[in-house]
Amino acid sequence: MNFPSLSVVIPVKDEKENLPTLLAEIFAVLEPLAESYEVIVVDDGSIDGTLALLENMAQCTPVLRYLSFDRNYGQTAAFLAGFRAALGPWIITLDGDGQNDPKDIPHLLALKNEADLVVGRRKKRKDSLTKRLISRVANAVRSRLCQDGVEDTGCSLKLFRKEALSGIKLFRGMHRFFPALFRMEGYRVVQVDVSHRPRLKGKSHYNIFNRSLNPIFDLFAVYWMRKRRVEPRIAKEG
């Protein structure tokens, strides 16, 4: 079996309207690259016909794979399932709503030799004012407490070295703190500017509760892990 050199993981929930266009864009970007690839869409309990669409598309698209949950488990679970299923040594992640631009994927791949995790940093965000304000405050607080060295962890467009992921423990909500978790394990993290697009179809699944209250509890959990981490330094060995 020939393994791909790159796996693309896309968590989705009720994105039937956006997936055909997004997948076509991804294929158009990856085909010219000198890398073999696969695309794995993780259906996180969709009820809009997303699964039927994936079943039909996968029949005529050899590089497309899909996983479908029996119910909604959340984005962290979708990422985790995609990571476990990925066959490539490098994994690209992006949202299924079309707001991440696949044309930015080569910019992340160009940094493979410099990092174990490349984080997209959204410039000129196309979200509502409320979303942008919540995200700005959340990123500022997270950066202060977690000391992860990045400005925007909410961007799903990221590049992971799969080998490094084996040392990362994921719990619900932890996908927001990938940079902090990677740095705690001693891995290299860099960020790169990427574009951001407005959602053209479908409806956002985020609200004031899952954008602010839940992440606060997760933030303090990561802060606790960072502060309580034990890293002894060997002074002498015989």
GUTORBA-125935 format. One record per residue: z negated, x, y of N, C-alpha, C, O, CB in turn. Coordinates in steps of 0.02 Angstrom, whole numbers, plus 50000, padded with zeros to 5 digits. Glycine has a CB too. Example, Ala and Ser with C-alpha at 12.3 -4.5 7.8 and 13.67 -1.06 7.14 Angstrom:
BEGIN
496105066049716496105061549775496105066049835495775071249834495485056549776;496465064249888496435068449947496065064550002495985067050057497145070449970;
This chain:
BEGIN
500005004249940500005000050000500005004450062499605009050068499394995350000;500455002950109500485006650171500035003350223500134997550242501215007050197;499545007050247499085004350296499355005250366499665010450380498385007550290;499265000350410499495001050480499065006150517498505007450497499484994250516;499335008850570498955013550611498575009850666498145012850699499415018850641;498735003450676498404999550728498314992350705498774989250678498814999750794;497714989750716497584982650702497414979250768497014981850807496994981850650;497704973450779497544969450838497144963350816497374959550773498204967250876;496554962550843496104957050824496034952250883495854954250938495404959750802;496174945850870496154940750922495714934850900495914931050857496864938250939;495114934150928494704928250912494954922250952495084922851012493954929650928;495004916550920495254910650955494854904450936494594903950881496004909450940;494824899850982494564893150969494964888151010494934888151071493794892650985;495344883950976495754878951008496244882051059496254880151117495314873851043;496644886851035497134890051078497844889051052498274893351060496994897551083;497964883351021498624881950993499184882451045499734884751030498634874950962;499034880351106499544880351158499704887451183500264888751205499324876051217;499234891951179499324898651206499574903751155499894908651173498684901051237;499414902651091499544907751041500284909651033500434915651030499294905350976;500754904951029501454907051018501704911951071502014916951055501904901051017;501564910451134501774914851188501414921551185501724926851192501664911651256;500754921351174500364927551172500594932051115500684938051125499624925951165;500694929251056500904933250999501594936251010501724941950993500904929050935;502044932351040502714934951056502664940851104503034945751096503164929351087;502224940451152502124945951200501844952151164502064957751178501654943851257;501374951051119501074956751083501604960151040501654966351040500484954351039;501994956251004502524959150961503024963051004503254968450984502884953650922;503194960451063503684963751106503414970451132503804975051141503854959251165;502764970851142502464977151166502404982151109502534988151120501784975751197;502204979951050502054984550996502674986950957502674992450930501574981350948;503184982950953503774984750915504084991350936504274995350893504294979250920;504144992751002504464999151022504025005251011504265010851012504654998851095;503375004150999502925009850990503015013050922503195009750874502195007651000;502885019550919502965023150856502345022450813502085027450787503125030650869;502095016350806501505015050767501605008750726501875003750751500885014350812;501395008950663501405002850623500794998750644500285001450665501395004450547;500844992150637500304987950662500254981550622500704979550586500404986450736;499684978250631499564971550605499204967650660498864970550702499164971750538;499284961050658498934956750706498514951750665498774948150624499434953050753;497864951650679497414947250643497114942250692496764944150739496844951250607;497264935850682496984930550724496404927450686496484925250629497524925250743;495824927250718495234924350687495104917450718494924917050777494614928950695;495204912250679495124905450703494384903350696494144902350641495574900550663;494054902850753493334901550754493184894050757492894891650806493004905150813;493394890450705493244883350701493654878950747493384874050774492534882350715;494294880450756494714876350799494824869350770494814868450709495394879750809;494924864450814495054857650792495694854850823495824848850820494454853150810;496094859250853496694857050889497344858450851497884857650879496734860350956;497294860650788497894862250750498074869650752498614871550730498464858350777;497624873850777497744881050778497864883850709498314887950700497154884650811;497474881650660497554884150592498244882550563498564886950534497014881350546;498474876450572499134874550546499674878850578500154880850545499274867050559;499604880150643500084884450678500094891350648500624894150635499924884750753;499504894250636499454900950607499754901150537500094905950519498734903250606;499624896050498499894895850429500654895950431500974899550392499654889450392;500954892150476501684891950481501964898550507502474901050482501904886250527;501644901450558501894907650587501824913450538502264917750535501524909250651;501284913650500501164919150454501684919350398501824924650370500464918650424;501964913550380502454913250326503084917150343503424919750298502634906050311;503244917550407503874920950427503734927150469504204930050497504314916150466;503114929150474502934935050514502494939650473501884938650472502574932950580;502774944550439502394948850393501804952450424501304953750390502854953850363;501844954150488501304957950519500724953550542500214956050564501564961950578;500814946950536500294942350560499844940150502500084937850450500624936150593;499194941050512498694938650465498214934050502498174934150563498304944650431;497864929950465497374925550498496764924550454496804924750392497684918850516;496204923350486495584921350453495364914950486495414914250547495034927050458;495104910250447494894903850475494184902250452494054901850392495384898150455;493724901350500493034899750482492974892350463493404888250481492564901350541;492444890750426492324883750408492014879750465491994873550462491874883450348;491774883150516491504880050577491494885250632491674891050621490794877050564;491274883250691491234887850747490614892250741490054889750737491224884050814;490714898950741490154903650736490054907650800489534910850808490274908250678;490534907750844490474911650905490904917850905491144920050852489754913550917;491004920650964491474926250972491244932550937491664936250910491574927651045;490604933950937490374939950902490544939650828490784944650800489614940850911;490444933950797490604933150726491354933950714491564936750664490374926250701;491754931350761492484931950754492704939250759493124941550720492844927850808;492414942950806492574950050811492364953650747492744957650720492214953250872;491764952150723491504955550663491954954350603492114959050566490794953150647;492164948150593492614946550537493274950250544493544952750494492724938950532;493534950550605494164954050616494094961450605494544964650577494404952750687;493534964350626493424971550615493404973050540493694978050518492764973750648;493064968950502493004970050430493674969350395493804972850346492504965250400;494094964950420494744963750387495274968850408495764969750373494984956850403;495164972150465495674976650493495794982650446495324985450419495464979150562;496414984450439496614989950395496764996350434496785001750404497224987950355;496864995750499497045001650538496445005650561495895002850566497444999550598;496525012050575495975016250599495795014850673495265016850697496155023550591;496245011450707496125009550777496215001950783496654999050752496615013250826;495774998850823495794991550830495824989650904495404991850944495164988350797;496314985750921496364982850988496104975650985496274971950939497114983051014;495694973751034495484966751039495714963851105495754967351155494724966251032;495864957451105496014953851167495904946451156495894944151099496734955251190;495814942751210495684935651206496314931751187496874934151197495414933051272;496214925851160496774921651139497004916851193497454912851180496594917851080;496714917251253496894912551306497474914951349497704911351394496304911151350;497714921051336498274923651374498094927051439498534929351475498744918151388;497444927551455497254930651518497284938351515497384941551566496554928551538;497204941251456497324948351447498064949451438498384945851400496924951251385;498354954351473499064955651469499214960951415498984966551421499334958051538;499584959151363499754963951309500104970151335500084975351302500184960651257;500414969851393500754975651421500274981251437500484986951447501144973751483;499624979751441499124984851454498914988651391498564993651396498524981651487;499114986251333498904989551270499094996951269498675001051250499224985951211;499704998951288499865006151287499415010351331499295016151317500585007151308;499145007451385498695011151430498045012951393497765018251404498535007051493;497815008451350497215009851311497365014851256496975019451243496925003251281;497945014051223498125018551168498205025751193498095030551155498775016251135;498395026551255498505033251283497845037251287497855043251295498815032751353;497275033751281496625037051287496285038051219495685039551217496175032951332;496655037251165496355037851098496005044451087495485044651054496885036951046;496285049851113495995056451100495385057951144495045062951134496515061751112;495245053451191494695054651237494075050351223493545051551252494925053351307;494135045451179493575040751171493565037451103494065037451067493605035451225;492985034751086492905030651027492955023251045493075019051002492245032150992;492845021751109492915014951135493225015351204492965018751248492235011351137;493785011851213494115011451278494025004251303494204999451269494875013451274;493735003551362493564996951389494024995151446494104999051493492834996851412;494334989351443494744987051498494314984851557493804981451548495194981351476;494524986651617494174984651678494644980351719495134982751747493924990951719;494504973851722494954969051754494974969951830494454970051863494754961951737;495574970651856495664971051928496004964651953496444961951919496084977351947;495804962252011496094956152040496054950351991496564947451972496824957352062;495434948651971495334943451921495594936751945495554935052004494594942851905;495874932951898496174926451913495734920651891495984915251876496854925951880;495084921651890494614916451872494374912751934494514914751990494014919251833;493994907351923493714903651979493194907852015492944912751988493404896951954;493024905752076492534909452115491854909452080491504914552080492454906252185;491674903952049491034903552013491014908551956490514912151948490924896451986;491544908851917491574913651861491514920751886491154924851857492224912751822;491874922251940491874929151966491184931151992490964936751981492384929852022;490844926452025490174927952051489674929051995489274933751997489944922352097;489694924651945489234925351888489364931951852488894935551834489314919451838;490004933551843490184939751808489964945851848489734950751819490934939951795;490034945651914489844951351956489104952651952488884958351945490054950152029;488704947351956487984948151952487784950551882487374955151875487624941451968;488074947451830487904949351761488084956651747487694960251716488274944851712;488664958851771488864965851760488404970651796488254976051770489584966851783;488184968851857487744973251895487064973951860486804979551854487644970551966;486784968351837486134968551803486194972351737485764976451720485864961551791;486724970851699486824974151635486894981651643486594985551605487434971351599;487294983651692487404990851703486754994351721486635000051700487924991851758;486324990951760485694993951781485214994751722484894999951716485364989751836;485174989651680484694989851625484944993751564484554997351532484524982851604;485584993151550485854996251489486115003351500486195007151453486404991951460;486265004951564486525011651579487135013351536487185018751507485975017051569;487605008551531488175009551487488765012951521489245014851488488395002951459;488735013651588489245017351624489905013851633490405017051651489375023651589;489935007251621490555003551632490434997751680489864995551689490835000851565;490964995451712490904990351763491044983251738490824978351769491364991951820;491404982651682491624975951662491624975451585492124977151553492334974551689;491074973151557491054972451484491324965651462491424964551402490344973351458;491454961151510491694954551492492434954351475492684949351450491574949851549;492784959851487493494960151470493574961451395493334966451369493854965651511;493914956951360493994957651288494514962851268494554964851210494184951051257;494924965051317495434970051302495094976851293494914980151342495974970351358;495014978851231494674985151214495024988551155495394985351117493924983751197;494904995051149495164998951093494575002251059494185005751090495685004151117;494515001150993493965003850954494205008650901494725007450869493564998150922;493845014050891493955018150832493575014750775492965014150778493705025550844;493925012650724493605008650672493035012450638492525009550620494115006550620;493115018950629492595022950597491945022550636491405022550606492825030250592;491995022150702491395021750744491055014950736490445014350742491565023050817;491435009750724491155003050717490685002450658490244998050658491714998050710;490765006750608490335006350549489605007550566489155005550529490565011350497;489465010950622488785012350642488495007450692487935008350715488745019250670;488885002250709488664997350759488424991050725488784988050685489234995850808;487814988950740487534982850711487654977150761487454977550819486774983650696;487974971850737488134966250780487724960050763487674958050706488884964650775;487434957150815487084950750810487424945950858487844947950898486324951450826;487254939650854487574934650897487504936550970486954938150994487264927650884;488064936451006488074938151077488154945451093488234947351151487454935751108;488134949751041488144956951053488834959551074488884965351095487914960550992;489354955551068490014957951087490044959651162490474963451183490554952751070;489594956851201489574958251272489314965251288489384967651344489154953151308;489024968451238488684974851250488964980551207488604985251191487934974051236;489594980051190489904985351151489814992351182489614996951146490644983951142;489934993251247489854999951276489155002751267489065008551250490034999851350;488644998551280487945000851273487795002651200487465007651187487454995351297;488034998551154487904999751083488255006251060487965010051021488144993851040;488855007451084489215013551067488865019651096488805024751062489945013151092;488655019251158488325024951189487665026551154487475032351148488195023651263;487305021451131486675022651095486795026551031486345030151009486335015951079;487385025951003487545029550941487875036250955488065039850909488005025350897;487935038051019488215044451037488975044651041489275050051042487995049550989;489295038851042490025038651044490275039051116489925037451164490275032251010;490905041151123491215041951188491505035351211491855031951174491765047451186;491365033451274491605027151302491945028651369491655031951412491025022051312;492565026251377492905026851441493175019951460493245015551418493485032151437;493335019151524493625012851547494285014151582494405019551608493135009151594;494705009151582495365009751613495535003151647495384997751621495905011651561;495845003451705496024997451741496564993551704497054996551679496264999251812;496484987051700496984982651669497094976651715496684975151758496764980451597;497634973251704497784967251744497434961151714497164961451659498544966051748;497444955751751497134949651728497564943751751497834943751806496394948951756;497634938751707498074933251721497694926651720497174926151687498654933051671;497944921551756497614915051753497744911551687498264912751655497854910651811;497284907451665497394903351606497904897951624497804894151672496724900051579;498454897551587498984892751602498924886351561499124880951584499654895951589;498634886951501498584881051458497894880851425497544885951421499134881051404;497704874951402497064874251368496484874251416496574874351477496984879851318;495874874251388495264873751428494784879251409494694880751350494934866951420;494464882251459493974887451446493374884651409493164878951421493754890751512;493094888651364492514886551325491864889151355491324888151326492574888951253;491904892451413491314895351443491024890751497491394887251532491474902151472;490374890751503490034886851554489444890851581489324896551561489804879951526;489064887751627488504891351658487984893451607487644898451617488184886951712;487924889651552487414891351502487614897551462487224902351457487304885451454;488224897351433488404903151391488654909051431488774914351404488924901151340;488754908051497488954913651540488354917151571488414922951593489404911151594;487774913751573487204916851608486564916751569486254922051560487104913351673;486344910951545485684910551514485664914151447485214918351436485494903351504;486134912751402486134916151338486194923751345485814927351313486704913551295;486654926251386486714933451392486084936851419485974942751406487294935151437;485674933151457485054936151482484604938251425484324943751425484694931351529;484524933751376484114935351318484414941151279484054945651256484034929151272;485074941051271485404946551235485324953151272485234958451242486154944951225;485364952851339485294958851379484614962151368484584968251360485384957151454;484084958251368483424961151358483334963851287482954968551276482884955951373;483694960851239483674963551171483984970551169483714975051138484034958851122;484564971351201484894977851203484474982851243484424988651224485604977251234;484184980551299483754984851339483164987351297482994993251300483494981151401;482864982951258482304984851214482524990051163482174994951150482024978651178;483114988951133483364993751083483485000551114483335005751084484014991151052;483755000651175483885007051208483245010751225483205016851216484305006051272;482745007051249482125010251269481705012451209481335017351214481715005451311;481765008951153481365010451095481715015151045481425016950994481175004051060;482315016951061482695021251015482355028051008482135030951057483415022151040;482315030450946481995036950932482545042150921482955041450875481525036450870;482545047450960483025052850954482665059550957482665062851009483565052351009;482355061650902481985068050903482455073950909483015073950883481555068750838;482225079050944482615085250953482285090750910481685092050916482645087351029;482675093750869482415099150825482355105550866482845108150892482885100150764;481745108250871481635114450908481735120550863481945125850887480935114550937;481585119850798481645125450753481725122950682481415117950662481035130250760;482125126350645482235124250575482265130350530482595135350547482875120050568;481935130050474481935135750429482185134050360482215138350317481255138650425;
